[in-house]
Amino acid sequence: MEFQPMIHPRIHRTHPDIDQQDILEVWRNALVSAPVINSQGSRKVWLTLGFDGQGRLMELASVNDEARLWMVFHAMTPPSHKTLREFLTRGRD
């Protein structure tokens, strides 16, 4: 059985051009994913970049709980400049 994250329904309400299948495609075929600390410093938010089934580059933001259940709460295409910068500058001194 394939693991699938929960997807917050707000995503489709705020981005009607992004549906659940698009998000699952990005999740399954992620190019890169990395944790960042949210503004409260209490939870790690994972940023993910990948292509959906339509070939669009998309960013996802997700969190997981103690039971390792994942919730995608943000999706956007194209990715923000901030997200792209976050990945492009990782590992540089």
C-alpha positions in Angstrom: 0.0 0.0 0.0 1.4 3.4 -1.0 1.6 6.1 1.7 -0.3 9.3 0.9 -0.2 12.5 3.0 -3.3 14.3 4.1 -4.0 17.4 2.0 -5.6 20.4 3.6 -8.8 21.3 1.7 -7.9 25.0 1.8 -5.3 24.4 -0.9 -7.9 23.7 -3.6 -10.2 26.6 -2.3 -7.3 29.1 -2.6 -5.7 27.6 -5.7 -8.5 26.0 -7.8 -6.0 25.2 -10.6 -4.3 22.7 -8.2 -6.1 19.5 -7.3 -5.3 16.6 -5.0 -3.8 14.5 -7.9 -1.4 17.3 -8.7 -0.2 17.5 -5.1 0.2 13.7 -4.9 2.3 13.7 -8.1 4.7 16.3 -6.7 4.8 14.3 -3.4 5.7 11.0 -5.1 8.2 12.5 -7.5 9.9 15.2 -5.4 13.0 16.7 -6.9 14.2 18.0 -3.5 12.7 18.3 0.0 14.2 19.9 3.1 13.2 21.0 6.6 13.0 24.6 7.7 12.0 25.9 11.1 8.7 27.9 11.1 8.4 31.4 12.5 7.4 30.0 16.0 10.4 27.8 16.0 8.3 24.9 17.3 7.7 22.7 14.3 9.7 21.8 11.3 8.0 22.6 8.1 9.2 20.7 5.1 9.5 22.4 1.7 9.3 20.2 -1.4 9.8 21.0 -5.0 8.7 18.8 -7.8 6.7 18.5 -11.0 3.1 17.6 -11.2 1.5 15.5 -13.9 1.0 18.6 -16.1 4.7 19.4 -16.0 4.3 22.4 -13.7 7.0 23.0 -11.1 5.3 23.3 -7.8 6.2 23.9 -4.1 4.6 22.1 -1.2 4.8 22.9 2.5 4.0 20.1 4.9 4.4 19.1 8.5 4.4 15.7 10.3 3.3 14.7 13.8 4.7 12.3 16.3 2.9 9.4 14.6 4.7 10.4 11.4 1.5 11.4 9.6 2.0 14.1 7.0 -0.2 17.0 6.2 0.4 19.2 3.1 -1.0 22.6 4.0 0.4 24.7 1.1 0.9 24.3 -2.6 1.8 26.8 -5.2 2.8 26.9 -8.8 5.2 28.4 -9.9 7.2 28.2 -6.7 7.9 31.5 -4.9 11.3 33.2 -5.3 11.9 32.7 -1.6 11.5 29.0 -1.9 13.7 28.7 -4.9 16.3 30.9 -3.1 16.1 28.6 -0.1 17.0 25.5 -2.1 19.6 27.3 -4.3 21.6 28.6 -1.3 21.6 25.4 0.8 25.0 24.1 1.3 26.8 27.2 0.4 29.1 29.0 2.8 
